[in-house]
Amino acid sequence: MNANDSIMSAEAVPRQRAQHVLAVVVAAISLCWPAFLNRYPLMYPDSIGYIGDGRAIAAALFLHRFGHFGWQRSAFYSLGILPFHLNRSPWPIIALQALLTAWVMWLVVRSIVSRGRTRSYLLVVAFLSVLSSVAWFVSFAVPDILGSVLYLSIYLLVFARETLSRTERWLLAVLAWWCCLSHSTHLLLGLCLCALLAVSLLFRHARTRLWKGIVQVAVIVALAFASQLGLNTFLFGRPSLDAGRPPLLMARVIADGPGRMYLEQNCPRLGWTICTHVANLPDSEDDFLWVPTGIFASATEAEKQQLRREEMPLVLATVRAFPGAQLRASLQNAWEQFLDIDIADFGNSTWMEGSLNKVMPGSEADYRRSLQSRSAVPSDFFSDLAEWVAGISLVVVLGMMPLLWRWRVWRLLGLVFIVLPVLVLNAIFTGALSGIDARYQARVAWLVPLLAVLVVSAVVERYWVRGRAPAAELP
């Protein structure tokens, strides 16, 4: 290479970086289209808590001024978004989520595609933003999208580590730590993925190539657990991972039926607080937990504490007494959750509308101009579209897996190794252990079309580009 070639190469690197940054920004903007369509970020009652708790948690943490803040939502997510919204507008929350998602998607596409990466990346984002649920959850002022960001980050740190610079690895590690802490299910799924990755070390190929990434992910998850325990100890005075969450499992086994049967048979000798309601136990976990007249919502603080203490004894006793019935109910719930991937019902909530102005003074007027305030968000059409695309994509991925294995396309196989277990585990943790809600599965379902697009691109490159092996194939 002569001097002129060296100069041209040196000039090309900053230009390429600028193109990549611009591509990520363009992708982030395109992922916000549901919020633009709505004329306001998509909101949920939980959004009020996440936004409103930030200042109180920061005051307790940094100024030792303890006030009232929620105990059932992620303090780390509330703290993370606080510097962006500052209780003025939810738009910066959406911008943050869009940029993080777009950046991680860029790293994923870059790890797989070798030709025309920027063009391929923008096409992938355009495809997913319209035909999957990703843009809807990016535009949603809750931490749901950060679960998928976490799982893709784990893939990058383990299976595509050599495609990352040292700075990118450190940034991804910090991002994965925050994503773990943004929601309790993210932390549980991160732990399960660590266990699956540890099992992969039994294979010689994995031991030689993946151990550094697996160790780093294990350290990130361990730090997330320690951080959760430490913050809850500081805020609530006791080491805890859940910080006083509602008795979700109690509500679940009662709604499933076996918990109700156990209480009806044994309450005369138990003397539990829940036994005072044995004659009017609800059929739904939502009615038990959230309806104002429900058992938990209407209980005094002392009764709530007692119900939490009774939760695990009831669950364990129910499983011992009716193991078959509870297993069948849990599997049925998980299966229904796996199949239910409607994006969400973005209707208006009177409570949310009334509370929004309290956490963001002056924002109520802006919200009332949105489609959501009139329950007019056209999410049903896009839910059906995303459901069909996710189903077809899953068939494509499963059908192509034998080819990927035969070609030893390790990075794509690594992405499959992350995405498919996430779909199953997410359905179990939400449907079987909490409650069935289409939103829970839809927030990870977009990973399947992403995987399908990358698989198809590998196959096309294999057969149409002069027999060239897929770029993701490792030596």
C-alpha positions in Angstrom: 0.0 0.0 0.0 1.5 3.4 -1.0 1.2 6.6 0.9 -1.8 7.9 -1.0 -3.7 4.6 -0.3 -2.8 5.0 3.4 -4.1 8.5 3.5 -7.3 7.5 1.7 -7.8 4.6 4.1 -7.2 6.9 7.1 -9.8 9.3 5.8 -12.3 6.5 5.1 -12.5 5.3 8.7 -14.0 8.5 10.2 -16.3 8.7 7.3 -17.5 5.1 7.8 -18.0 5.8 11.5 -20.0 8.8 10.8 -22.2 6.8 8.4 -22.7 4.1 11.0 -23.7 6.7 13.7 -26.1 8.4 11.2 -27.6 5.0 10.4 -28.2 4.3 14.1 -29.8 7.7 14.6 -32.0 7.2 11.5 -33.0 3.7 12.8 -33.8 5.1 16.3 -36.1 7.7 14.8 -37.9 5.1 12.7 -38.4 3.0 15.8 -40.4 5.8 17.4 -43.1 6.0 14.7 -45.9 4.7 17.0 -45.2 7.5 19.4 -45.2 10.0 16.5 -48.5 8.5 15.2 -50.0 8.8 18.7 -48.6 12.3 19.1 -47.4 11.3 22.5 -45.4 8.4 24.0 -47.5 5.4 24.7 -48.3 5.3 28.4 -49.5 2.7 30.9 -50.5 3.1 34.6 -47.1 1.7 35.5 -45.4 4.5 33.6 -46.7 6.9 36.2 -45.0 5.0 38.9 -41.7 4.7 37.1 -41.7 8.4 36.3 -42.9 9.6 39.7 -40.7 7.5 41.8 -37.4 8.7 40.4 -37.0 11.9 42.4 -38.0 10.3 45.7 -35.6 7.4 45.2 -32.8 9.8 44.2 -33.5 11.9 47.3 -33.3 8.8 49.5 -30.2 7.5 47.9 -28.1 10.7 47.6 -29.6 13.1 50.2 -30.9 10.5 52.7 -34.4 12.1 52.6 -36.8 9.2 52.6 -40.2 9.9 51.2 -42.9 7.8 49.6 -42.1 5.7 46.5 -43.4 2.6 44.9 -42.1 -0.8 46.0 -43.3 -3.0 43.2 -41.5 -1.4 40.3 -37.8 -1.2 39.4 -36.0 1.6 41.3 -33.1 1.2 38.9 -35.3 1.9 35.9 -36.8 5.0 37.6 -33.3 6.3 38.5 -32.0 5.6 35.0 -34.7 7.5 33.2 -34.8 10.4 35.7 -31.9 12.5 34.2 -33.7 12.3 30.8 -37.3 13.2 31.6 -36.7 15.4 34.8 -40.5 15.2 35.4 -41.1 17.4 32.4 -41.7 15.2 29.4 -41.7 11.4 28.6 -40.3 12.0 25.1 -36.6 11.7 26.3 -37.4 8.3 27.7 -38.5 7.1 24.3 -35.5 8.7 22.7 -33.2 6.8 25.1 -34.9 3.5 24.5 -34.8 4.0 20.7 -31.1 4.8 20.7 -30.2 1.9 22.9 -32.3 -0.6 20.9 -31.0 0.8 17.5 -27.4 0.6 18.7 -27.6 -3.0 19.9 -29.4 -4.0 16.7 -26.6 -2.5 14.7 -24.0 -4.5 16.7 -26.1 -7.7 16.1 -26.5 -7.1 12.3 -22.8 -6.1 12.0 -21.8 -9.4 13.7 -23.7 -11.5 11.1 -23.6 -9.5 7.8 -20.4 -8.9 5.9 -21.6 -7.2 2.7 -23.4 -3.9 2.7 -23.8 -3.8 6.5 -25.3 -0.3 6.7 -27.8 -0.9 4.0 -28.7 -4.3 5.4 -29.1 -2.8 8.9 -31.5 -0.1 7.7 -33.5 -2.6 5.8 -33.7 -4.9 8.8 -34.8 -2.1 11.0 -37.4 -0.9 8.5 -38.8 -4.4 8.2 -39.0 -4.9 12.0 -40.4 -1.5 12.8 -43.4 -2.1 10.6 -44.0 -5.8 10.8 -43.0 -6.6 14.4 -43.7 -5.3 17.9 -40.3 -3.7 18.4 -41.3 -0.1 17.5 -44.4 -0.3 19.8 -42.3 -1.2 22.8 -39.6 1.3 22.0 -42.4 3.9 22.1 -43.8 2.6 25.3 -42.8 4.4 28.5 -42.1 1.2 30.5 -38.9 -1.0 30.6 -40.4 -3.8 28.5 -38.1 -3.3 25.5 -35.0 -3.5 27.7 -35.5 -7.2 28.2 -34.8 -7.9 24.5 -31.9 -5.4 24.6 -30.5 -7.5 27.5 -30.8 -10.8 25.6 -29.2 -9.4 22.5 -26.4 -8.0 24.6 -25.8 -11.4 26.1 -25.6 -12.9 22.6 -23.0 -10.2 21.6 -20.8 -10.6 24.7 -20.7 -14.4 24.4 -21.1 -15.4 20.7 -19.9 -12.3 18.9 -17.3 -11.0 21.3 -14.6 -10.8 18.7 -16.7 -8.3 16.6 -16.8 -5.8 19.5 -14.2 -3.3 20.4 -13.1 -3.0 24.1 -15.2 0.1 24.5 -18.2 -1.6 23.0 -17.8 -4.5 25.4 -17.7 -2.3 28.4 -20.7 -0.2 27.3 -22.7 -3.4 26.6 -21.7 -4.7 30.1 -23.1 -1.6 31.7 -26.2 -1.6 29.6 -26.8 -5.3 30.3 -26.5 -4.6 34.1 -29.1 -1.8 33.9 -31.4 -3.9 31.7 -31.2 -6.8 34.2 -32.3 -4.4 36.9 -35.0 -2.7 34.9 -37.6 -5.5 35.6 -37.7 -8.6 37.8 -38.3 -10.9 34.8 -35.2 -9.6 33.1 -33.1 -10.6 36.1 -34.7 -14.0 36.2 -34.2 -14.7 32.5 -30.6 -13.4 32.7 -29.9 -15.9 35.4 -31.5 -18.7 33.4 -29.5 -17.8 30.3 -26.3 -17.9 32.5 -27.2 -21.5 33.5 -27.8 -22.5 29.9 -24.6 -20.9 28.8 -22.8 -22.7 31.6 -24.1 -26.0 30.2 -22.7 -25.1 26.8 -19.2 -25.2 28.3 -19.5 -29.0 28.3 -18.8 -28.8 24.6 -15.2 -28.5 23.6 -15.9 -25.8 20.9 -17.7 -23.7 23.5 -15.0 -24.1 26.1 -12.3 -22.7 23.8 -14.3 -19.8 22.4 -17.1 -18.8 24.7 -15.8 -19.0 28.3 -14.7 -15.3 28.5 -18.0 -14.0 27.4 -19.9 -16.5 29.7 -17.8 -15.4 32.7 -18.5 -11.8 31.9 -22.2 -12.3 31.6 -22.2 -14.3 34.9 -20.4 -11.4 36.6 -22.9 -8.9 35.2 -25.9 -10.9 36.5 -24.2 -11.5 39.9 -23.6 -7.7 40.2 -27.2 -7.1 39.3 -28.4 -9.4 42.1 -26.0 -7.7 44.5 -27.1 -4.3 43.4 -30.8 -5.1 43.8 -30.2 -6.6 47.3 -28.1 -3.6 48.3 -30.5 -0.9 47.1 -33.5 -2.6 48.7 -31.6 -3.0 51.9 -30.9 0.7 51.9 -34.4 1.8 50.9 -36.6 -0.6 52.8 -34.3 -1.7 55.7 -34.0 -5.4 54.8 -32.2 -7.4 52.1 -34.7 -8.4 49.5 -35.0 -8.9 45.8 -38.7 -8.1 45.5 -38.9 -5.2 48.0 -42.4 -6.1 49.1 -44.0 -7.1 45.8 -47.7 -8.2 45.9 -48.3 -11.9 46.5 -48.4 -12.8 42.8 -47.9 -16.6 43.3 -50.7 -16.7 45.9 -53.0 -15.0 43.5 -51.9 -17.3 40.7 -52.5 -20.7 42.5 -55.9 -19.4 43.8 -57.0 -18.3 40.3 -55.7 -21.6 38.9 -58.0 -23.6 41.2 -55.6 -25.8 43.3 -54.9 -23.0 45.8 -58.6 -22.4 46.3 -59.2 -26.1 46.9 -56.4 -26.3 49.4 -57.8 -23.3 51.3 -61.3 -24.6 51.3 -60.2 -27.9 52.7 -57.7 -26.7 55.3 -58.6 -23.1 56.4 -60.5 -24.3 59.5 -57.2 -25.3 61.1 -54.8 -22.7 59.5 -55.8 -19.4 61.0 -54.4 -17.4 58.1 -55.5 -14.0 57.0 -56.3 -15.3 53.6 -58.8 -17.7 55.2 -61.1 -14.8 56.2 -61.8 -14.5 52.4 -62.2 -18.2 51.6 -65.9 -17.8 50.9 -65.3 -15.1 48.2 -62.0 -16.0 46.6 -61.8 -14.4 43.0 -61.4 -16.4 39.8 -58.8 -14.0 38.4 -55.4 -12.9 39.8 -56.2 -9.4 38.6 -59.3 -9.3 40.8 -57.3 -10.6 43.7 -54.5 -8.0 43.4 -55.6 -4.9 41.6 -59.3 -4.3 41.7 -59.9 -1.7 44.4 -62.4 -4.0 46.2 -60.1 -7.0 45.8 -58.6 -9.0 48.6 -55.1 -7.5 48.4 -55.9 -4.0 47.2 -58.5 -3.4 49.9 -56.4 -4.9 52.7 -54.7 -2.8 55.4 -51.0 -2.5 55.4 -50.7 -5.0 58.2 -52.9 -7.4 56.3 -50.8 -7.0 53.2 -47.7 -7.9 55.1 -49.4 -11.0 56.5 -50.7 -12.1 53.1 -47.1 -11.8 51.8 -45.8 -14.0 54.6 -48.5 -16.6 53.9 -47.8 -16.7 50.1 -45.0 -19.2 50.0 -46.5 -21.6 52.6 -49.7 -21.6 50.6 -47.9 -22.2 47.3 -45.7 -25.0 48.6 -48.7 -26.7 50.4 -50.8 -26.4 47.2 -48.1 -28.0 45.1 -47.7 -30.9 47.6 -51.4 -31.4 47.9 -52.3 -31.1 44.2 -49.1 -31.5 42.2 -50.7 -32.8 39.0 -53.5 -30.2 38.9 -51.1 -27.3 39.5 -48.7 -28.6 36.9 -51.4 -28.9 34.3 -52.7 -25.4 35.1 -49.2 -23.9 35.0 -48.4 -25.5 31.7 -51.7 -24.4 30.2 -51.0 -20.8 31.4 -47.5 -20.9 29.9 -48.8 -22.2 26.6 -51.5 -19.6 26.4 -49.0 -16.9 27.2 -46.6 -18.3 24.5 -49.2 -17.9 21.8 -50.7 -14.6 23.0 -48.5 -11.9 21.4 -50.9 -9.0 20.8 -48.9 -5.8 21.1 -51.1 -4.1 23.8 -54.4 -2.4 24.3 -53.4 1.2 24.4 -56.6 2.5 25.7 -57.1 5.5 27.9 -57.0 5.1 31.7 -58.9 7.6 33.7 -56.5 7.1 36.7 -53.5 7.4 34.5 -54.7 10.6 32.9 -55.5 12.1 36.2 -52.2 11.1 37.7 -50.0 12.2 34.8 -50.1 15.8 35.7 -48.9 15.1 39.2 -45.7 13.5 38.1 -45.2 15.7 35.1 -46.9 19.1 35.7 -48.4 20.6 32.5 -48.3 17.3 30.6 -52.0 16.5 30.8 -52.9 18.8 28.0 -50.3 17.3 25.7 -51.5 13.8 26.5 -55.1 14.7 25.7 -54.1 15.5 22.2 -52.9 11.9 21.7 -54.8 9.1 20.0 -54.4 7.1 23.2 -56.5 9.6 25.2 -59.4 8.8 22.9 -58.6 5.1 22.8 -58.0 5.4 19.1 -54.5 3.9 18.8 -54.7 1.4 15.8 -52.7 -1.3 17.6 -55.1 -4.1 16.7 -54.1 -4.2 13.0 -50.4 -4.1 13.8 -50.9 -6.8 16.5 -52.4 -9.1 13.9 -49.7 -8.3 11.4 -46.9 -8.8 14.0 -48.5 -12.1 15.1 -48.5 -13.5 11.6 -44.9 -12.4 10.9 -43.7 -13.9 14.2 -45.4 -17.2 13.5 -44.0 -17.4 9.9 -40.6 -16.3 11.2 -40.5 -19.1 13.8 -41.3 -21.7 11.1 -38.5 -20.3 8.9 -36.0 -20.4 11.8 -36.8 -23.9 12.8 -36.8 -25.1 9.2 -33.3 -23.5 8.5 -31.7 -24.8 11.7 -30.4 -28.1 10.1 -28.6 -26.0 7.4 -27.1 -23.7 9.9 -25.8 -26.6 11.9 -24.4 -28.3 8.8 -22.6 -25.1 7.8 -21.4 -24.5 11.3 -22.7 -20.9 11.4 -21.8 -20.5 15.0 -22.9 -16.9 15.5 -26.3 -17.5 14.1 -26.7 -20.7 16.1 -25.6 -18.7 19.1 -28.4 -16.2 18.5 -30.9 -19.1 18.1 -29.5 -20.5 21.4 -30.5 -17.2 23.1 -33.8 -16.3 21.4 -35.7 -19.6 21.5 -35.1 -20.3 25.2 -36.1 -16.7 26.0 -39.4 -17.2 24.2 -40.2 -20.3 26.4 -38.8 -19.0 29.7 -40.6 -15.6 29.3 -43.9 -17.4 28.8 -43.3 -19.6 31.9 -42.2 -16.7 34.2 -45.1 -14.4 33.1 -47.9 -16.8 32.2 -47.4 -19.6 34.8 -46.0 -17.6 37.7 -47.8 -14.2 37.3 -50.7 -13.6 34.9 -51.4 -14.0 31.2 -51.1 -10.7 29.4 -50.4 -10.4 25.6 -48.0 -7.6 26.2 -45.6 -9.9 28.2 -44.9 -12.1 25.2 -45.1 -9.5 22.5 -42.2 -7.6 24.1 -39.8 -10.5 23.1 -41.7 -11.9 20.1 -39.9 -9.4 17.7 -36.7 -11.2 18.3 -38.0 -14.1 16.1 -38.4 -12.0 12.9 -35.0 -10.4 13.6 -33.5 -13.9 13.8 -35.4 -15.1 10.7 -34.2 -12.1 8.6 -30.6 -12.8 9.6 -31.0 -16.5 8.9 -32.4 -15.8 5.4 -29.6 -13.4 4.7 -27.1 -16.1 5.5 -28.8 -18.6 3.2 -29.0 -16.1 0.4 -25.3 -15.2 0.8 -24.4 -18.9 0.8 -26.3 -19.7 -2.4 -26.3 -16.5 -4.4 -23.0 -14.9 -3.9 -20.7 -17.3 -5.7 -21.0 -20.0 -3.1 -19.5 -17.8 -0.5 -19.9 -19.2 3.0 -22.0 -17.1 5.4 -20.0 -14.2 7.0 -20.9 -15.4 10.5 -19.1 -18.8 9.9 -16.2 -19.0 12.2 -12.9 -20.9 11.4 
